[in-house]
């Protein structure tokens, strides 16, 4: 997965952290959690606030 795979990342976060409210997660923590996903293979330098917001919203959609 790369940073552009927002929906896949959201699904993985939903599966690995089912009790976490995506809106309560700081972007620094969110970035670290994404980097720690087993199938994630991209560099931190390619991440930005827009991508993290998109991941957060997709993760929220997964919960609904």
N, C-alpha and C positions, 0 to 999 in steps of 0.2 A: 504494500500500500504506500501511496505517496500522499502529500498534503492535499492534493486535489481530489482524493477519494473520500470526500467529506461524508457521504452516506455510509460507506463501508466502515469508516472510523467510528461513526456514531453508533452503528450496530455493535461493534466490538466493545465500545465503552458501556453501552447499555447492558450487554451480557456480562461484562467483567465487574461492573459497579452498579448493580440493580437498585441499591438503596440510596444512591447519591442523587440529589436534586441538581441537574445541570446548571441551573441559574445561580446556585450557591458556590460554584467552583470558580476560583480565581484563574485567570488566563495562564499564569505561571504554572499552576498545578496541572491545568488541562494540557498544556504543551508537554509537560513531563510525562503525564499518563499516556499521551499519544506516542511519544518517543519510546516508551516501555512496552508498547503492544508488540507481541511476538512477530506479527507479519508486517510490521511497519518498517519501511526501508527508505528513509529520506533524511535530509540534513536539517538541523534546527534553523539554519540560516534562510531556508526557503519558507519558513513560517512567518505569518504576520497577523495582526489583529483581525483583519477581515476574514481570514481563514478560520481562526479560532472562534469567531462569532458564528460563522456558518456551521462549524462542527457542533457548537453549543446548541444552536437552533435545531439541527438535524437530530441531535441526541434527545432534545426535548420532544420532538415529534415522535421519536421511537417510544417514548414513555406513554404517549396518548393512545 
